[in-house]
Structures are given as C-alpha cells and as structure tokens.
C-alpha cells in the first residue's frame, strides 16, 4: 500500500517571477481581419488576459483558497 503525504500547494516566488516576466515579454502576432474572432481568439482579448495573469492575478490568494482543503500526494508505481 502506498503512503499519502500531505502536500500544501506552494509555488516558489522565483517561478512566479519568471512566469510574469515571460508573460510581459510575449511577442504578439498580427491579427489582421480577425476583429470579429472568426479566425480564433482575438489578439486584444488574449492581451487583456495575459496582462491580468502578469499583473492582476493574486497567485498567493489562489494558493490560500486551494490550501483551505487538504492536498495529498502519493506515488503510484513509478509515477509521482
């Protein structure tokens, strides 16, 4: 039988800082002729979402909300 290990969610600051930096450095393609979104998600919509992820989303608040519930980890065979 495998042992359950209580594992709270915590992403290191360095990882979050790297993600924010990469989001801010996104190189956006031209989106000519897609004002109505016919060809896919409009670039302006994606830009708003990326700006939110980079500068508005509170990851620590999300972690606290997720950690309000017990989180567990178990290795099953060779798969963590």
C-alpha positions as CSV (number, residue, x, y, z in Angstrom):
1,X,0.0,0.0,0.0
2,X,1.2,3.5,-0.8
3,X,1.5,6.2,1.8
4,X,-0.4,9.5,1.4
5,X,1.8,12.6,2.0
6,X,0.1,15.8,2.9
7,X,1.4,18.4,0.5
8,X,0.2,22.0,0.6
9,X,0.4,23.9,-2.7
10,X,3.3,26.4,-2.8
11,X,4.9,27.8,-5.9
12,X,8.2,29.5,-5.2
13,X,8.5,33.2,-5.8
14,X,11.2,32.7,-8.4
15,X,8.9,30.6,-10.5
16,X,6.1,33.2,-10.4
17,X,8.5,36.0,-11.1
18,X,9.8,34.1,-14.2
19,X,6.3,33.4,-15.4
20,X,5.4,37.1,-15.0
21,X,8.5,38.2,-16.9
22,X,7.8,35.7,-19.8
23,X,4.1,36.9,-20.0
24,X,5.2,40.5,-20.2
25,X,7.7,39.6,-23.0
26,X,5.1,38.0,-25.2
27,X,5.5,38.8,-28.9
28,X,2.1,39.3,-30.4
29,X,1.3,38.3,-33.9
30,X,-0.6,40.5,-36.4
31,X,-4.3,39.8,-36.1
32,X,-5.5,41.3,-39.4
33,X,-9.1,40.6,-40.4
34,X,-10.0,38.9,-37.1
35,X,-11.9,41.8,-35.4
36,X,-15.0,39.5,-35.1
37,X,-13.0,36.5,-33.8
38,X,-13.9,34.4,-36.9
39,X,-10.4,33.0,-37.2
40,X,-9.9,32.4,-33.4
41,X,-9.4,34.3,-30.2
42,X,-8.8,38.0,-30.9
43,X,-5.4,39.2,-30.0
44,X,-6.8,42.1,-27.9
45,X,-8.7,39.5,-25.8
46,X,-5.5,37.5,-25.3
47,X,-3.6,40.6,-24.4
48,X,-6.1,41.5,-21.7
49,X,-5.9,38.0,-20.3
50,X,-2.1,38.0,-20.3
51,X,-1.9,41.4,-18.7
52,X,-4.2,40.1,-15.9
53,X,-2.1,37.0,-15.4
54,X,1.1,39.1,-15.3
55,X,-0.1,42.0,-13.1
56,X,-3.5,41.3,-11.7
57,X,-3.9,37.7,-10.7
58,X,-3.1,37.1,-7.0
59,X,-1.5,33.6,-7.0
60,X,-1.0,33.7,-3.2
61,X,-4.7,34.2,-2.7
62,X,-5.4,31.3,-5.0
63,X,-2.9,29.1,-3.1
64,X,-4.6,30.0,0.2
65,X,-8.0,29.1,-1.3
66,X,-6.7,25.8,-2.6
67,X,-4.9,25.0,0.7
68,X,-8.1,25.6,2.6
69,X,-8.6,21.9,1.6
70,X,-6.0,19.2,2.4
71,X,-3.8,18.4,-0.5
72,X,-2.2,15.0,-0.8
73,X,0.4,13.3,-2.9
74,X,1.1,9.6,-3.5
75,X,3.5,7.8,-5.7
76,X,1.7,5.1,-7.7
77,X,4.3,2.7,-9.1
78,X,7.0,4.9,-10.7
79,X,4.6,7.8,-11.4
80,X,4.5,10.6,-8.8
